[in-house]
Each structure stands twice: as structure tokens, then as C-alpha cells.
Amino acid sequence: MPANLKPYRAKREFSRTPEPAGGTVSEGSNRFVVHKHHATADHYDLRLEVGGVLKSWAVPRGPSLNPADKRLAVETEDHPIEYIDFEGVIPEGEYGGGPMIVWDTGTWAPMEDVEKSLRTGAFKFRLAGEKLNGGWMLTRLKPKPGEDENKKNWLLFKERDLASDAKRDILSERPESVKSGRRIEELAVPPKRRERLPPKPGSLKPGALPGAVKAAPPSRIEPQLATQVAKPPGGEGPAEKTGELWLHEIKFDGYRTMVHVVDGEVRLITRGGIDWTKRYGDLPQAFSRLPVAQAIIDGEIMVLDDRGISRFALLQDALAEGAGSKLHFYAFDLLHLDGWDLRKAPLIKRKALLAELLAGQAANAAIQYSDHVEGDGQGLYDQASELGLEGVVSKRA
């Protein structure tokens, strides 16, 4: 990941936004894109491919073909190359939440040395797009007294040439996306998920599970480890005939972790028994808010990419950078709850209780329930293979 993409990534949680996380190596082509973006209000974003990233400016009033119109352009963080094709809806509550379309795209060429132009604040270039063409100019403004010197304001304006037109309003004449043909108001906003209310403290009944034993929570539980097999079990026939029901879960690419919650104190223990609580930033605080006095939850800590797939390399990057808000914990087993040892209870019963415990967690919460497929796991395995996932873990119910 280019170092200059860190500000971009720090502002976004890629498990919640469809925006690309970045990572593609540019082949050095000079492409550009102008996004139309409705966040708090409509504005346009000019992005030019420079040095493996998209140099970006927010243009509140949009570009004009009239050379007399000098439009404010606020320099923003560099964006990844993949953003050149991005069109969609950024979820409400996320950075830049709102619909975005590819208003124009094409190629561009500098008229002088790019590095020098950006440094001196006089940047001339030519565009060859579907809507914008010819020569353009970006001129950096000097900060006003008392103004933040890190906020770089520029003026964007059209140079006088065959592509300039003082009478033509290109923004109202061509409001549509050059990628999809849709206007920004036509982008469907995803429906809000109906959130389940969290359980009230004491409302869960772990003692009602068959096999539950009254006991104090142990200081450590050895995690059960998987064994590799040729194909997922459970395809030999229905459970009524085989006598066995299997649960199949997505295998995550992260750190297996036992979470111990005892009277508000949270410990995150690795598979090898090491306490890594302090390494995980704000994640332990999320467990302290669960409506329990005591709990031991088995799961995996991970970081998700822009497709929602766990990537171990992203987890390592997050821990090296200080964790932050990128970490997620997917819970797949509940081993102890409020004075009851549940390890001898059927897994399917433990997971049902775990789902109740985590009810009310938002879709973008740090703690998530790891769902499963019952019976034949071959279909889930085939889907996981197509998506490039880590694999499938099968467990007796």
C-alpha cells in the first residue's frame, strides 16, 4: 500500500463502505475521473492519476467550460487507483456518506512537469474525456491570516481554446454518469437494516441448556483445533439417517482468540495462551458493554477488505499501525455465561444462545455473530472457493 494512502484508509472502515481499500499497482497511465458526490450537499471531485494514486480536489460548484468562472477546488487526501471506477452509495454515517457517480472520465496530460507544478501551485494540464476536454488550470491560493495552512485551496478554471464555451452549462446539460447512464438521484439507497434490541441483563438463561454445569469461569480454555479433510462432512445423508448434524462456518484469516469477560474486566487470549488485550486497541471496550457479568467467547479477530473478506496482511498492518477501529471479532462459540459452563451443551444450542447475546449489535459493530450452514457443507465450500475465502470449518452440532 502506498504510504500516501494512509490518510485515505484512516478515514474509512472498509467492512462498512463499498469504496476500494487500494493496493493495485498502477501501470503508469494518465487517467482522470470526475465524481459527482452527494454527501451533505452536491459537489464534484476531480481526480488525476499521479505517481500510482489519484490526486484529488473537491470542487463544490463543479467544473465550468467558461474561462471566466474560477471555481474553488479544495485539495483532499490521495485516493487509490481503483477509485477511478467507483460508483455507488457510501452508507449513511460513514465518511462521505451518500451516492456517488462517475460524472466524467478519460485521460489527461500535464503541460509542464507535474511535481514542479504541484509544488509551485501552478498546474496546467489537458483533459480528454466525454464531457471535459482541452486545457485546464489549477492555481493554489495562499492561506488567509488565521487559516489552517494544511488546508490547500486552489482555483480550477478552463483555459481559452476550442473546448471552452462561455454559454454552455455542462453540469445541467449532462448530469448523468458516463459509466451507468444514471443520475445521482437514481442511485438506490440501501434500506436500513431493522436492528434487533439487545437482551436485558439477566434475561438469558444459560442454565436451561442441556449439559450446562454451574461453575466459576476458568482462567483459560484450550481452543479446539481443526483437522484438514478432503471434503466437507455431512453430505452422506440427512441427519435422521446418519445420526449426526454438522454445522459449517466460514474459516476466517485472522487470530483465533478467547475473550474472557469477568465483572467488567476483559481479557483477549491468543490460541497459545498469551494475553494480547493491550494490542487490540478499543476492541476490548466493545466486550465490556455486553449485558453479561461473566462470559467466555470463542472467535477470530480480523480486518476485512473492501469486499468484506478477512485478510491476514491487513490485520498485520492494522496492529503495526496501532489497531484503531479496523478490527472485528467474529464470534462462533459461547463456552461460559454468567456462572454456567456450557462446554458440554450441544454446539447448536450454544450458538443459539450466542446469537441472543449478540442481538442488537449493529451491522458495522466490532463484534459480529459468525453464522453457519446446517447439514451438507459442500455448497458453502464451493461458494467459499469461488470467492477466494480462507476455507470452511465444519463442526458437530
Buried (B, 14 or more C-beta within 10 A) or exposed (E): BBEBBBEBBBBBBBBBBBBBBBBEEBEEEBBBBBBBBBBEEBBBBBBBBBBBBBBBBBBEBBBBBBBEBBBBBBBBBBBBBBBBEBBBBBBEEBBBBBBBBBBBBBEBEBBEEBEEBBEEEBBBBBBBBEBBBBBBBBBBEEEEEEEEEEEBBBBBBBBEEEBBEEEEEBBEEBBBBBBEEBEBEEBEEEEEEEEEEBBEEEEBEBEEBEEBBEEEBEEEBEBEEEEEEEEBBBBEEEBEEEEEBBBBBBBBBBBBBBBBBBEEEBBBBBEEEEEBBEBBBEBBEBBEEBBBBBBBBBBBBBBBBBEEBBBBEBBEBBBEEEBBBBBBBBBBBBBBBBBBBBBEBBBBBBBEBBBBBBBBBEEBBBBBBBEBBEBBBBEBBEEBEEEEBBBBBBBEB
